[in-house]
Amino acid sequence: MNQDELKGKMEQLKGKAKQAAGDLTDDESLQAEGKADEARGDVREGYGTAKRKVGEVIEDIGENLKK
């Protein structure tokens, strides 16, 4: 797991916490902010996963070239 994946997970958790707090207080603004944070975390985690997979493919190609 790389930094982007980790930060994405943290952003998702922050969003879920905000949504829960918004649910408890009936604060629609806080709920919406939480949903936005969670979505931003999903995107960042996806970016990190893609970046990691591309790196793995490049490493595999490098290993195959050494053989």
PQR file of N, CA, C, O and H, with PARSE charges and radii, in Angstrom:
ATOM      1  N   MET A   1       0.856  -1.169   0.000 -0.4000 1.5000
ATOM      2  CA  MET A   1       0.000   0.000   0.000 -0.0000 2.0000
ATOM      3  C   MET A   1       0.908   1.240   0.000  0.5500 1.7000
ATOM      4  O   MET A   1       1.828   1.350   0.809 -0.5500 1.4000
ATOM      5  N   ASN A   2       0.629   2.159  -0.917 -0.4000 1.5000
ATOM      6  CA  ASN A   2       1.438   3.366  -0.998 -0.0000 2.0000
ATOM      7  C   ASN A   2       0.757   4.535  -0.278  0.5500 1.7000
ATOM      8  O   ASN A   2      -0.348   4.395   0.247 -0.5500 1.4000
ATOM      9  H   ASN A   2      -0.119   2.069  -1.574  0.4000 1.0000
ATOM     10  N   GLN A   3       1.426   5.675  -0.264 -0.4000 1.5000
ATOM     11  CA  GLN A   3       0.923   6.847   0.456 -0.0000 2.0000
ATOM     12  C   GLN A   3      -0.455   7.283  -0.036  0.5500 1.7000
ATOM     13  O   GLN A   3      -1.322   7.619   0.771 -0.5500 1.4000
ATOM     14  H   GLN A   3       2.323   5.789  -0.690  0.4000 1.0000
ATOM     15  N   ASP A   4      -0.662   7.280  -1.344 -0.4000 1.5000
ATOM     16  CA  ASP A   4      -1.953   7.714  -1.881 -0.0000 2.0000
ATOM     17  C   ASP A   4      -3.080   6.773  -1.450  0.5500 1.7000
ATOM     18  O   ASP A   4      -4.179   7.224  -1.125 -0.5500 1.4000
ATOM     19  H   ASP A   4       0.042   7.007  -1.999  0.4000 1.0000
ATOM     20  N   GLU A   5      -2.808   5.485  -1.447 -0.4000 1.5000
ATOM     21  CA  GLU A   5      -3.823   4.526  -0.999 -0.0000 2.0000
ATOM     22  C   GLU A   5      -4.141   4.742   0.482  0.5500 1.7000
ATOM     23  O   GLU A   5      -5.305   4.726   0.882 -0.5500 1.4000
ATOM     24  H   GLU A   5      -1.916   5.119  -1.710  0.4000 1.0000
ATOM     25  N   LEU A   6      -3.106   4.942   1.286 -0.4000 1.5000
ATOM     26  CA  LEU A   6      -3.288   5.155   2.717 -0.0000 2.0000
ATOM     27  C   LEU A   6      -4.047   6.452   2.998  0.5500 1.7000
ATOM     28  O   LEU A   6      -4.969   6.473   3.813 -0.5500 1.4000
ATOM     29  H   LEU A   6      -2.160   4.954   0.961  0.4000 1.0000
ATOM     30  N   LYS A   7      -3.658   7.526   2.322 -0.4000 1.5000
ATOM     31  CA  LYS A   7      -4.341   8.813   2.516 -0.0000 2.0000
ATOM     32  C   LYS A   7      -5.788   8.738   2.033  0.5500 1.7000
ATOM     33  O   LYS A   7      -6.671   9.372   2.610 -0.5500 1.4000
ATOM     34  H   LYS A   7      -2.909   7.509   1.660  0.4000 1.0000
ATOM     35  N   GLY A   8      -6.027   7.966   0.975 -0.4000 1.5000
ATOM     36  CA  GLY A   8      -7.387   7.769   0.491 -0.0000 2.0000
ATOM     37  C   GLY A   8      -8.249   7.059   1.522  0.5500 1.7000
ATOM     38  O   GLY A   8      -9.396   7.440   1.754 -0.5500 1.4000
ATOM     39  H   GLY A   8      -5.309   7.451   0.506  0.4000 1.0000
ATOM     40  N   LYS A   9      -7.689   6.025   2.138 -0.4000 1.5000
ATOM     41  CA  LYS A   9      -8.413   5.296   3.188 -0.0000 2.0000
ATOM     42  C   LYS A   9      -8.733   6.225   4.365  0.5500 1.7000
ATOM     43  O   LYS A   9      -9.832   6.186   4.918 -0.5500 1.4000
ATOM     44  H   LYS A   9      -6.757   5.715   1.950  0.4000 1.0000
ATOM     45  N   MET A  10      -7.756   7.057   4.737 -0.4000 1.5000
ATOM     46  CA  MET A  10      -7.965   7.988   5.849 -0.0000 2.0000
ATOM     47  C   MET A  10      -9.058   8.999   5.500  0.5500 1.7000
ATOM     48  O   MET A  10      -9.890   9.334   6.344 -0.5500 1.4000
ATOM     49  H   MET A  10      -6.863   7.088   4.288  0.4000 1.0000
ATOM     50  N   GLU A  11      -9.056   9.476   4.278 -0.4000 1.5000
ATOM     51  CA  GLU A  11     -10.074  10.429   3.836 -0.0000 2.0000
ATOM     52  C   GLU A  11     -11.465   9.784   3.858  0.5500 1.7000
ATOM     53  O   GLU A  11     -12.450  10.424   4.229 -0.5500 1.4000
ATOM     54  H   GLU A  11      -8.381   9.204   3.592  0.4000 1.0000
ATOM     55  N   GLN A  12     -11.532   8.510   3.456 -0.4000 1.5000
ATOM     56  CA  GLN A  12     -12.803   7.787   3.498 -0.0000 2.0000
ATOM     57  C   GLN A  12     -13.318   7.674   4.932  0.5500 1.7000
ATOM     58  O   GLN A  12     -14.500   7.892   5.195 -0.5500 1.4000
ATOM     59  H   GLN A  12     -10.732   7.991   3.155  0.4000 1.0000
ATOM     60  N   LEU A  13     -12.428   7.336   5.846 -0.4000 1.5000
ATOM     61  CA  LEU A  13     -12.827   7.210   7.252 -0.0000 2.0000
ATOM     62  C   LEU A  13     -13.297   8.543   7.819  0.5500 1.7000
ATOM     63  O   LEU A  13     -14.280   8.611   8.557 -0.5500 1.4000
ATOM     64  H   LEU A  13     -11.467   7.159   5.633  0.4000 1.0000
ATOM     65  N   LYS A  14     -12.574   9.601   7.459 -0.4000 1.5000
ATOM     66  CA  LYS A  14     -12.970  10.929   7.908 -0.0000 2.0000
ATOM     67  C   LYS A  14     -14.363  11.272   7.385  0.5500 1.7000
ATOM     68  O   LYS A  14     -15.190  11.824   8.110 -0.5500 1.4000
ATOM     69  H   LYS A  14     -11.776   9.546   6.859  0.4000 1.0000
ATOM     70  N   GLY A  15     -14.610  10.939   6.125 -0.4000 1.5000
ATOM     71  CA  GLY A  15     -15.917  11.195   5.528 -0.0000 2.0000
ATOM     72  C   GLY A  15     -17.031  10.416   6.210  0.5500 1.7000
ATOM     73  O   GLY A  15     -18.114  10.946   6.460 -0.5500 1.4000
ATOM     74  H   GLY A  15     -13.938  10.491   5.536  0.4000 1.0000
ATOM     75  N   LYS A  16     -16.751   9.157   6.507 -0.4000 1.5000
ATOM     76  CA  LYS A  16     -17.761   8.326   7.190 -0.0000 2.0000
ATOM     77  C   LYS A  16     -18.065   8.875   8.585  0.5500 1.7000
ATOM     78  O   LYS A  16     -19.214   8.866   9.026 -0.5500 1.4000
ATOM     79  H   LYS A  16     -15.871   8.727   6.304  0.4000 1.0000
ATOM     80  N   ALA A  17     -17.027   9.353   9.273 -0.4000 1.5000
ATOM     81  CA  ALA A  17     -17.229   9.925  10.607 -0.0000 2.0000
ATOM     82  C   ALA A  17     -18.081  11.193  10.517  0.5500 1.7000
ATOM     83  O   ALA A  17     -18.975  11.405  11.336 -0.5500 1.4000
ATOM     84  H   ALA A  17     -16.093   9.361   8.915  0.4000 1.0000
ATOM     85  N   LYS A  18     -17.803  12.022   9.529 -0.4000 1.5000
ATOM     86  CA  LYS A  18     -18.589  13.251   9.351 -0.0000 2.0000
ATOM     87  C   LYS A  18     -20.041  12.917   9.021  0.5500 1.7000
ATOM     88  O   LYS A  18     -20.964  13.559   9.521 -0.5500 1.4000
ATOM     89  H   LYS A  18     -17.076  11.850   8.864  0.4000 1.0000
ATOM     90  N   GLN A  19     -20.233  11.914   8.180 -0.4000 1.5000
ATOM     91  CA  GLN A  19     -21.598  11.512   7.837 -0.0000 2.0000
ATOM     92  C   GLN A  19     -22.340  11.022   9.081  0.5500 1.7000
ATOM     93  O   GLN A  19     -23.507  11.355   9.288 -0.5500 1.4000
ATOM     94  H   GLN A  19     -19.484  11.392   7.773  0.4000 1.0000
ATOM     95  N   ALA A  20     -21.658  10.234   9.898 -0.4000 1.5000
ATOM     96  CA  ALA A  20     -22.284   9.726  11.120 -0.0000 2.0000
ATOM     97  C   ALA A  20     -22.623  10.874  12.069  0.5500 1.7000
ATOM     98  O   ALA A  20     -23.696  10.894  12.672 -0.5500 1.4000
ATOM     99  H   ALA A  20     -20.710   9.964   9.730  0.4000 1.0000
ATOM    100  N   ALA A  21     -21.707  11.822  12.195 -0.4000 1.5000
ATOM    101  CA  ALA A  21     -21.964  12.982  13.058 -0.0000 2.0000
ATOM    102  C   ALA A  21     -23.132  13.798  12.503  0.5500 1.7000
ATOM    103  O   ALA A  21     -23.971  14.288  13.259 -0.5500 1.4000
ATOM    104  H   ALA A  21     -20.836  11.806  11.705  0.4000 1.0000
ATOM    105  N   GLY A  22     -23.178  13.936  11.196 -0.4000 1.5000
ATOM    106  CA  GLY A  22     -24.288  14.652  10.567 -0.0000 2.0000
ATOM    107  C   GLY A  22     -25.613  13.943  10.773  0.5500 1.7000
ATOM    108  O   GLY A  22     -26.645  14.584  10.969 -0.5500 1.4000
ATOM    109  H   GLY A  22     -22.496  13.539  10.582  0.4000 1.0000
ATOM    110  N   ASP A  23     -25.583  12.624  10.727 -0.4000 1.5000
ATOM    111  CA  ASP A  23     -26.801  11.836  10.974 -0.0000 2.0000
ATOM    112  C   ASP A  23     -27.295  12.037  12.414  0.5500 1.7000
ATOM    113  O   ASP A  23     -28.489  12.202  12.662 -0.5500 1.4000
ATOM    114  H   ASP A  23     -24.745  12.102  10.567  0.4000 1.0000
ATOM    115  N   LEU A  24     -26.352  12.017  13.340 -0.4000 1.5000
ATOM    116  CA  LEU A  24     -26.725  12.159  14.756 -0.0000 2.0000
ATOM    117  C   LEU A  24     -27.278  13.543  15.073  0.5500 1.7000
ATOM    118  O   LEU A  24     -28.165  13.686  15.915 -0.5500 1.4000
ATOM    119  H   LEU A  24     -25.382  11.883  13.138  0.4000 1.0000
ATOM    120  N   THR A  25     -26.748  14.565  14.394 -0.4000 1.5000
ATOM    121  CA  THR A  25     -27.160  15.940  14.690 -0.0000 2.0000
ATOM    122  C   THR A  25     -28.160  16.493  13.681  0.5500 1.7000
ATOM    123  O   THR A  25     -28.547  17.659  13.759 -0.5500 1.4000
ATOM    124  H   THR A  25     -26.027  14.449  13.711  0.4000 1.0000
ATOM    125  N   ASP A  26     -28.576  15.660  12.737 -0.4000 1.5000
ATOM    126  CA  ASP A  26     -29.468  16.099  11.651 -0.0000 2.0000
ATOM    127  C   ASP A  26     -28.904  17.292  10.891  0.5500 1.7000
ATOM    128  O   ASP A  26     -29.643  18.186  10.480 -0.5500 1.4000
ATOM    129  H   ASP A  26     -28.262  14.713  12.674  0.4000 1.0000
ATOM    130  N   ASP A  27     -27.585  17.294  10.709 -0.4000 1.5000
ATOM    131  CA  ASP A  27     -26.899  18.374   9.995 -0.0000 2.0000
ATOM    132  C   ASP A  27     -26.633  17.913   8.556  0.5500 1.7000
ATOM    133  O   ASP A  27     -25.677  17.182   8.298 -0.5500 1.4000
ATOM    134  H   ASP A  27     -26.984  16.567  11.043  0.4000 1.0000
ATOM    135  N   GLU A  28     -27.481  18.346   7.635 -0.4000 1.5000
ATOM    136  CA  GLU A  28     -27.359  17.920   6.236 -0.0000 2.0000
ATOM    137  C   GLU A  28     -26.061  18.413   5.606  0.5500 1.7000
ATOM    138  O   GLU A  28     -25.486  17.735   4.755 -0.5500 1.4000
ATOM    139  H   GLU A  28     -28.257  18.940   7.846  0.4000 1.0000
ATOM    140  N   SER A  29     -25.605  19.578   6.017 -0.4000 1.5000
ATOM    141  CA  SER A  29     -24.358  20.124   5.493 -0.0000 2.0000
ATOM    142  C   SER A  29     -23.177  19.231   5.866  0.5500 1.7000
ATOM    143  O   SER A  29     -22.315  18.954   5.032 -0.5500 1.4000
ATOM    144  H   SER A  29     -26.072  20.129   6.708  0.4000 1.0000
ATOM    145  N   LEU A  30     -23.141  18.788   7.107 -0.4000 1.5000
ATOM    146  CA  LEU A  30     -22.066  17.907   7.565 -0.0000 2.0000
ATOM    147  C   LEU A  30     -22.151  16.548   6.872  0.5500 1.7000
ATOM    148  O   LEU A  30     -21.122  15.959   6.543 -0.5500 1.4000
ATOM    149  H   LEU A  30     -23.841  19.012   7.784  0.4000 1.0000
ATOM    150  N   GLN A  31     -23.353  16.050   6.651 -0.4000 1.5000
ATOM    151  CA  GLN A  31     -23.534  14.790   5.923 -0.0000 2.0000
ATOM    152  C   GLN A  31     -22.987  14.914   4.501  0.5500 1.7000
ATOM    153  O   GLN A  31     -22.281  14.029   4.017 -0.5500 1.4000
ATOM    154  H   GLN A  31     -24.189  16.529   6.919  0.4000 1.0000
ATOM    155  N   ALA A  32     -23.321  16.021   3.841 -0.4000 1.5000
ATOM    156  CA  ALA A  32     -22.852  16.236   2.466 -0.0000 2.0000
ATOM    157  C   ALA A  32     -21.338  16.372   2.423  0.5500 1.7000
ATOM    158  O   ALA A  32     -20.685  15.849   1.520 -0.5500 1.4000
ATOM    159  H   ALA A  32     -23.894  16.740   4.234  0.4000 1.0000
ATOM    160  N   GLU A  33     -20.788  17.075   3.399 -0.4000 1.5000
ATOM    161  CA  GLU A  33     -19.333  17.223   3.469 -0.0000 2.0000
ATOM    162  C   GLU A  33     -18.673  15.863   3.664  0.5500 1.7000
ATOM    163  O   GLU A  33     -17.632  15.580   3.072 -0.5500 1.4000
ATOM    164  H   GLU A  33     -21.319  17.500   4.133  0.4000 1.0000
ATOM    165  N   GLY A  34     -19.279  15.029   4.490 -0.4000 1.5000
ATOM    166  CA  GLY A  34     -18.755  13.682   4.712 -0.0000 2.0000
ATOM    167  C   GLY A  34     -18.797  12.832   3.458  0.5500 1.7000
ATOM    168  O   GLY A  34     -17.857  12.092   3.171 -0.5500 1.4000
ATOM    169  H   GLY A  34     -20.124  15.259   4.971  0.4000 1.0000
ATOM    170  N   LYS A  35     -19.885  12.937   2.711 -0.4000 1.5000
ATOM    171  CA  LYS A  35     -19.990  12.188   1.450 -0.0000 2.0000
ATOM    172  C   LYS A  35     -18.934  12.644   0.465  0.5500 1.7000
ATOM    173  O   LYS A  35     -18.338  11.827  -0.238 -0.5500 1.4000
ATOM    174  H   LYS A  35     -20.649  13.538   2.945  0.4000 1.0000
ATOM    175  N   ALA A  36     -18.697  13.964   0.411 -0.4000 1.5000
ATOM    176  CA  ALA A  36     -17.673  14.497  -0.489 -0.0000 2.0000
ATOM    177  C   ALA A  36     -16.288  14.017  -0.073  0.5500 1.7000
ATOM    178  O   ALA A  36     -15.479  13.645  -0.924 -0.5500 1.4000
ATOM    179  H   ALA A  36     -19.181  14.627   0.981  0.4000 1.0000
ATOM    180  N   ASP A  37     -16.010  14.021   1.227 -0.4000 1.5000
ATOM    181  CA  ASP A  37     -14.714  13.537   1.717 -0.0000 2.0000
ATOM    182  C   ASP A  37     -14.532  12.056   1.382  0.5500 1.7000
ATOM    183  O   ASP A  37     -13.454  11.632   0.965 -0.5500 1.4000
ATOM    184  H   ASP A  37     -16.667  14.323   1.918  0.4000 1.0000
ATOM    185  N   GLU A  38     -15.588  11.283   1.567 -0.4000 1.5000
ATOM    186  CA  GLU A  38     -15.503   9.851   1.268 -0.0000 2.0000
ATOM    187  C   GLU A  38     -15.258   9.620  -0.224  0.5500 1.7000
ATOM    188  O   GLU A  38     -14.453   8.766  -0.598 -0.5500 1.4000
ATOM    189  H   GLU A  38     -16.464  11.627   1.906  0.4000 1.0000
ATOM    190  N   ALA A  39     -15.942  10.369  -1.063 -0.4000 1.5000
ATOM    191  CA  ALA A  39     -15.745  10.235  -2.515 -0.0000 2.0000
ATOM    192  C   ALA A  39     -14.321  10.634  -2.903  0.5500 1.7000
ATOM    193  O   ALA A  39     -13.688   9.979  -3.731 -0.5500 1.4000
ATOM    194  H   ALA A  39     -16.596  11.062  -0.759  0.4000 1.0000
ATOM    195  N   ARG A  40     -13.824  11.715  -2.298 -0.4000 1.5000
ATOM    196  CA  ARG A  40     -12.455  12.156  -2.576 -0.0000 2.0000
ATOM    197  C   ARG A  40     -11.476  11.066  -2.155  0.5500 1.7000
ATOM    198  O   ARG A  40     -10.483  10.820  -2.840 -0.5500 1.4000
ATOM    199  H   ARG A  40     -14.338  12.247  -1.626  0.4000 1.0000
ATOM    200  N   GLY A  41     -11.753  10.414  -1.030 -0.4000 1.5000
ATOM    201  CA  GLY A  41     -10.906   9.313  -0.575 -0.0000 2.0000
ATOM    202  C   GLY A  41     -10.939   8.126  -1.518  0.5500 1.7000
ATOM    203  O   GLY A  41      -9.914   7.485  -1.753 -0.5500 1.4000
ATOM    204  H   GLY A  41     -12.560  10.614  -0.473  0.4000 1.0000
ATOM    205  N   ASP A  42     -12.124   7.829  -2.063 -0.4000 1.5000
ATOM    206  CA  ASP A  42     -12.244   6.738  -3.042 -0.0000 2.0000
ATOM    207  C   ASP A  42     -11.373   7.012  -4.261  0.5500 1.7000
ATOM    208  O   ASP A  42     -10.679   6.125  -4.757 -0.5500 1.4000
ATOM    209  H   ASP A  42     -12.956   8.349  -1.872  0.4000 1.0000
ATOM    210  N   VAL A  43     -11.422   8.247  -4.732 -0.4000 1.5000
ATOM    211  CA  VAL A  43     -10.642   8.625  -5.921 -0.0000 2.0000
ATOM    212  C   VAL A  43      -9.148   8.535  -5.627  0.5500 1.7000
ATOM    213  O   VAL A  43      -8.379   8.002  -6.426 -0.5500 1.4000
ATOM    214  H   VAL A  43     -11.986   8.968  -4.329  0.4000 1.0000
ATOM    215  N   ARG A  44      -8.746   9.062  -4.471 -0.4000 1.5000
ATOM    216  CA  ARG A  44      -7.324   9.045  -4.132 -0.0000 2.0000
ATOM    217  C   ARG A  44      -6.816   7.618  -3.947  0.5500 1.7000
ATOM    218  O   ARG A  44      -5.710   7.292  -4.377 -0.5500 1.4000
ATOM    219  H   ARG A  44      -9.371   9.495  -3.821  0.4000 1.0000
ATOM    220  N   GLU A  45      -7.609   6.779  -3.317 -0.4000 1.5000
ATOM    221  CA  GLU A  45      -7.205   5.383  -3.148 -0.0000 2.0000
ATOM    222  C   GLU A  45      -7.096   4.695  -4.510  0.5500 1.7000
ATOM    223  O   GLU A  45      -6.152   3.942  -4.753 -0.5500 1.4000
ATOM    224  H   GLU A  45      -8.508   7.044  -2.968  0.4000 1.0000
ATOM    225  N   GLY A  46      -8.057   4.953  -5.396 -0.4000 1.5000
ATOM    226  CA  GLY A  46      -8.016   4.368  -6.739 -0.0000 2.0000
ATOM    227  C   GLY A  46      -6.793   4.812  -7.516  0.5500 1.7000
ATOM    228  O   GLY A  46      -6.164   4.019  -8.216 -0.5500 1.4000
ATOM    229  H   GLY A  46      -8.823   5.564  -5.198  0.4000 1.0000
ATOM    230  N   TYR A  47      -6.461   6.097  -7.386 -0.4000 1.5000
ATOM    231  CA  TYR A  47      -5.256   6.626  -8.036 -0.0000 2.0000
ATOM    232  C   TYR A  47      -4.019   5.917  -7.493  0.5500 1.7000
ATOM    233  O   TYR A  47      -3.140   5.511  -8.254 -0.5500 1.4000
ATOM    234  H   TYR A  47      -6.973   6.741  -6.817  0.4000 1.0000
ATOM    235  N   GLY A  48      -3.959   5.773  -6.174 -0.4000 1.5000
ATOM    236  CA  GLY A  48      -2.812   5.106  -5.556 -0.0000 2.0000
ATOM    237  C   GLY A  48      -2.688   3.657  -5.982  0.5500 1.7000
ATOM    238  O   GLY A  48      -1.584   3.170  -6.224 -0.5500 1.4000
ATOM    239  H   GLY A  48      -4.673   6.103  -5.556  0.4000 1.0000
ATOM    240  N   THR A  49      -3.808   2.970  -6.074 -0.4000 1.5000
ATOM    241  CA  THR A  49      -3.800   1.571  -6.508 -0.0000 2.0000
ATOM    242  C   THR A  49      -3.305   1.461  -7.949  0.5500 1.7000
ATOM    243  O   THR A  49      -2.487   0.600  -8.272 -0.5500 1.4000
ATOM    244  H   THR A  49      -4.705   3.366  -5.878  0.4000 1.0000
ATOM    245  N   ALA A  50      -3.808   2.335  -8.799 -0.4000 1.5000
ATOM    246  CA  ALA A  50      -3.378   2.322 -10.206 -0.0000 2.0000
ATOM    247  C   ALA A  50      -1.883   2.618 -10.310  0.5500 1.7000
ATOM    248  O   ALA A  50      -1.161   1.969 -11.067 -0.5500 1.4000
ATOM    249  H   ALA A  50      -4.473   3.034  -8.537  0.4000 1.0000
ATOM    250  N   LYS A  51      -1.437   3.598  -9.545 -0.4000 1.5000
ATOM    251  CA  LYS A  51      -0.019   3.974  -9.560 -0.0000 2.0000
ATOM    252  C   LYS A  51       0.854   2.802  -9.106  0.5500 1.7000
ATOM    253  O   LYS A  51       1.903   2.537  -9.692 -0.5500 1.4000
ATOM    254  H   LYS A  51      -2.023   4.124  -8.930  0.4000 1.0000
ATOM    255  N   ARG A  52       0.407   2.102  -8.055 -0.4000 1.5000
ATOM    256  CA  ARG A  52       1.160   0.953  -7.547 -0.0000 2.0000
ATOM    257  C   ARG A  52       1.204  -0.165  -8.586  0.5500 1.7000
ATOM    258  O   ARG A  52       2.249  -0.779  -8.801 -0.5500 1.4000
ATOM    259  H   ARG A  52      -0.445   2.317  -7.579  0.4000 1.0000
ATOM    260  N   LYS A  53       0.073  -0.424  -9.226 -0.4000 1.5000
ATOM    261  CA  LYS A  53       0.029  -1.505 -10.218 -0.0000 2.0000
ATOM    262  C   LYS A  53       0.906  -1.201 -11.426  0.5500 1.7000
ATOM    263  O   LYS A  53       1.563  -2.094 -11.960 -0.5500 1.4000
ATOM    264  H   LYS A  53      -0.776   0.075  -9.052  0.4000 1.0000
ATOM    265  N   VAL A  54       0.917   0.057 -11.856 -0.4000 1.5000
ATOM    266  CA  VAL A  54       1.786   0.445 -12.972 -0.0000 2.0000
ATOM    267  C   VAL A  54       3.244   0.229 -12.561  0.5500 1.7000
ATOM    268  O   VAL A  54       4.048  -0.276 -13.345 -0.5500 1.4000
ATOM    269  H   VAL A  54       0.384   0.783 -11.422  0.4000 1.0000
ATOM    270  N   GLY A  55       3.576   0.613 -11.333 -0.4000 1.5000
ATOM    271  CA  GLY A  55       4.939   0.405 -10.838 -0.0000 2.0000
ATOM    272  C   GLY A  55       5.314  -1.064 -10.813  0.5500 1.7000
ATOM    273  O   GLY A  55       6.439  -1.430 -11.151 -0.5500 1.4000
ATOM    274  H   GLY A  55       2.923   1.023 -10.696  0.4000 1.0000
ATOM    275  N   GLU A  56       4.371  -1.904 -10.413 -0.4000 1.5000
ATOM    276  CA  GLU A  56       4.628  -3.347 -10.380 -0.0000 2.0000
ATOM    277  C   GLU A  56       4.865  -3.894 -11.782  0.5500 1.7000
ATOM    278  O   GLU A  56       5.741  -4.735 -11.980 -0.5500 1.4000
ATOM    279  H   GLU A  56       3.456  -1.607 -10.139  0.4000 1.0000
ATOM    280  N   VAL A  57       4.092  -3.424 -12.750 -0.4000 1.5000
ATOM    281  CA  VAL A  57       4.263  -3.872 -14.136 -0.0000 2.0000
ATOM    282  C   VAL A  57       5.633  -3.450 -14.650  0.5500 1.7000
ATOM    283  O   VAL A  57       6.325  -4.226 -15.311 -0.5500 1.4000
ATOM    284  H   VAL A  57       3.380  -2.740 -12.589  0.4000 1.0000
ATOM    285  N   ILE A  58       6.016  -2.224 -14.345 -0.4000 1.5000
ATOM    286  CA  ILE A  58       7.331  -1.734 -14.789 -0.0000 2.0000
ATOM    287  C   ILE A  58       8.442  -2.563 -14.148  0.5500 1.7000
ATOM    288  O   ILE A  58       9.421  -2.903 -14.812 -0.5500 1.4000
ATOM    289  H   ILE A  58       5.455  -1.594 -13.808  0.4000 1.0000
ATOM    290  N   GLU A  59       8.298  -2.890 -12.863 -0.4000 1.5000
ATOM    291  CA  GLU A  59       9.291  -3.742 -12.200 -0.0000 2.0000
ATOM    292  C   GLU A  59       9.363  -5.111 -12.851  0.5500 1.7000
ATOM    293  O   GLU A  59      10.452  -5.644 -13.065 -0.5500 1.4000
ATOM    294  H   GLU A  59       7.503  -2.614 -12.323  0.4000 1.0000
ATOM    295  N   ASP A  60       8.199  -5.687 -13.171 -0.4000 1.5000
ATOM    296  CA  ASP A  60       8.171  -6.999 -13.829 -0.0000 2.0000
ATOM    297  C   ASP A  60       8.862  -6.949 -15.185  0.5500 1.7000
ATOM    298  O   ASP A  60       9.608  -7.861 -15.539 -0.5500 1.4000
ATOM    299  H   ASP A  60       7.315  -5.254 -12.998  0.4000 1.0000
ATOM    300  N   ILE A  61       8.618  -5.901 -15.930 -0.4000 1.5000
ATOM    301  CA  ILE A  61       9.269  -5.755 -17.244 -0.0000 2.0000
ATOM    302  C   ILE A  61      10.778  -5.659 -17.063  0.5500 1.7000
ATOM    303  O   ILE A  61      11.542  -6.274 -17.807 -0.5500 1.4000
ATOM    304  H   ILE A  61       8.012  -5.160 -15.643  0.4000 1.0000
ATOM    305  N   GLY A  62      11.202  -4.878 -16.065 -0.4000 1.5000
ATOM    306  CA  GLY A  62      12.629  -4.754 -15.790 -0.0000 2.0000
ATOM    307  C   GLY A  62      13.258  -6.083 -15.413  0.5500 1.7000
ATOM    308  O   GLY A  62      14.360  -6.405 -15.857 -0.5500 1.4000
ATOM    309  H   GLY A  62      10.581  -4.378 -15.461  0.4000 1.0000
ATOM    310  N   GLU A  63      12.559  -6.851 -14.597 -0.4000 1.5000
ATOM    311  CA  GLU A  63      13.057  -8.167 -14.200 -0.0000 2.0000
ATOM    312  C   GLU A  63      13.171  -9.099 -15.402  0.5500 1.7000
ATOM    313  O   GLU A  63      14.138  -9.851 -15.524 -0.5500 1.4000
ATOM    314  H   GLU A  63      11.664  -6.590 -14.236  0.4000 1.0000
ATOM    315  N   ASN A  64      12.172  -9.045 -16.292 -0.4000 1.5000
ATOM    316  CA  ASN A  64      12.187  -9.903 -17.476 -0.0000 2.0000
ATOM    317  C   ASN A  64      13.314  -9.510 -18.434  0.5500 1.7000
ATOM    318  O   ASN A  64      13.892 -10.364 -19.106 -0.5500 1.4000
ATOM    319  H   ASN A  64      11.386  -8.434 -16.193  0.4000 1.0000
ATOM    320  N   LEU A  65      13.617  -8.220 -18.490 -0.4000 1.5000
ATOM    321  CA  LEU A  65      14.700  -7.763 -19.363 -0.0000 2.0000
ATOM    322  C   LEU A  65      16.059  -8.210 -18.848  0.5500 1.7000
ATOM    323  O   LEU A  65      16.979  -8.419 -19.639 -0.5500 1.4000
ATOM    324  H   LEU A  65      13.147  -7.526 -17.945  0.4000 1.0000
ATOM    325  N   LYS A  66      16.199  -8.360 -17.539 -0.4000 1.5000
ATOM    326  CA  LYS A  66      17.464  -8.783 -16.939 -0.0000 2.0000
ATOM    327  C   LYS A  66      17.762 -10.250 -17.218  0.5500 1.7000
ATOM    328  O   LYS A  66      18.921 -10.662 -17.174 -0.5500 1.4000
ATOM    329  H   LYS A  66      15.452  -8.190 -16.897  0.4000 1.0000
ATOM    330  N   LYS A  67      16.732 -11.048 -17.504 -0.4000 1.5000
ATOM    331  CA  LYS A  67      16.896 -12.498 -17.704 -0.0000 2.0000
ATOM    332  C   LYS A  67      17.539 -12.813 -19.014  0.5500 1.7000
ATOM    333  O   LYS A  67      17.748 -13.984 -19.333 -0.5500 1.4000
ATOM    334  H   LYS A  67      15.790 -10.714 -17.540  0.4000 1.0000
TER
END
